[in-house]
Amino acid sequence: MADTEPFESELLDAMKKLWNDNGVQQCFNRSNEYQLNDSAKYFLDKLDEIGSRQYLPSTQDILRTRVK
């Protein structure tokens, strides 16, 4: 998958299921105990939008992205 291609539907579904899992949410609520990208919640909450074939990043999306 190239950086410019949309997520495969199976991958997107799996990511959404994980993000909506109660155990994952409980772990995320304790994220102050470990290092987690501070934009993770922002992007994980937008999986439907980001997974769309028509997705174009907003200014806010770009500002919240960091390349290391």
Backbone hydrogen bonds in HBPLUS format (Angstrom, degrees):
<---DONOR---> <-ACCEPTOR-->    atom                        ^
c    i                          cat <-CA-CA->   ^        H-A-AA   ^      H-
h    n   atom  resd res      DA  || num        DHA   H-A  angle D-A-AA Bond
n    s   type  num  typ     dist DA aas  dist angle  dist       angle   num
A0005-GLU N   A0002-ALA O   3.12 MM   3  5.35 165.0  2.14 111.9 116.6     1
A0012-LEU N   A0008-GLU O   2.98 MM   4  6.26 166.0  2.00 160.0 164.2     2
A0013-ASP N   A0009-SER O   2.89 MM   4  6.03 161.5  1.93 148.5 153.4     3
A0014-ALA N   A0010-GLU O   3.01 MM   4  6.18 157.8  2.06 143.2 149.3     4
A0015-MET N   A0011-LEU O   2.89 MM   4  6.13 159.6  1.93 153.3 158.9     5
A0016-LYS N   A0012-LEU O   2.97 MM   4  6.19 159.1  2.01 150.3 155.7     6
A0017-LYS N   A0013-ASP O   2.93 MM   4  6.15 159.4  1.97 149.7 155.5     7
A0018-LEU N   A0014-ALA O   2.97 MM   4  6.17 163.8  2.00 150.2 154.5     8
A0019-TRP N   A0015-MET O   2.93 MM   4  6.10 166.6  1.94 149.6 153.6     9
A0020-ASN N   A0016-LYS O   2.95 MM   4  6.04 145.2  2.07 145.0 153.8    10
A0021-ASP N   A0018-LEU O   3.08 MM   3  5.11 155.6  2.14 103.9 111.6    11
A0025-GLN N   A0021-ASP O   2.96 MM   4  6.27 158.9  2.00 154.5 161.1    12
A0026-GLN N   A0022-ASN O   2.89 MM   4  6.16 151.8  1.97 147.5 155.4    13
A0027-CYS N   A0023-GLY O   2.99 MM   4  6.25 158.0  2.04 146.3 152.0    14
A0028-PHE N   A0024-VAL O   2.83 MM   4  6.08 158.4  1.87 149.3 156.0    15
A0029-ASN N   A0025-GLN O   2.90 MM   4  6.12 151.1  1.99 145.7 153.0    16
A0030-ARG N   A0027-CYS O   2.96 MM   3  5.23 150.1  2.05 105.8 115.4    17
A0031-SER N   A0028-PHE O   2.89 MM   3  4.93 153.1  1.96 119.5 117.8    18
A0033-GLU N   A0030-ARG O   2.86 MM   3  5.81 167.6  1.87 131.9 135.3    19
A0034-TYR N   A0031-SER O   3.23 MM   3  5.46 166.2  2.25 108.1 112.3    20
A0040-ALA N   A0037-ASN O   3.07 MM   3  5.42 167.9  2.09 116.9 120.0    21
A0043-PHE N   A0039-SER O   3.12 MM   4  6.43 165.4  2.15 163.9 165.8    22
A0044-LEU N   A0040-ALA O   2.84 MM   4  5.98 165.6  1.86 160.9 165.9    23
A0045-ASP N   A0041-LYS O   2.86 MM   4  5.83 152.9  1.93 150.5 156.0    24
A0046-LYS N   A0043-PHE O   3.02 MM   3  5.05 144.1  2.15  98.9 110.0    25
A0050-ILE N   A0046-LYS O   2.81 MM   4  5.99 174.5  1.81 168.3 170.1    26
A0051-GLY N   A0047-LEU O   2.79 MM   4  5.68 147.4  1.89 143.7 152.0    27
A0052-SER N   A0049-GLU O   3.17 MM   3  5.38 157.8  2.22 105.6 112.5    28
A0055-TYR N   A0052-SER O   3.13 MM   3  5.19 164.7  2.15 108.8 111.6    29
A0062-ILE N   A0058-SER O   3.04 MM   4  6.36 161.6  2.08 153.1 156.9    30
A0063-LEU N   A0059-THR O   2.92 MM   4  6.17 159.6  1.96 151.3 157.3    31
A0064-ARG N   A0060-GLN O   2.98 MM   4  6.13 141.3  2.13 144.8 154.3    32
A0065-THR N   A0062-ILE O   3.17 MM   3  5.22 158.8  2.21 104.2 110.7    33
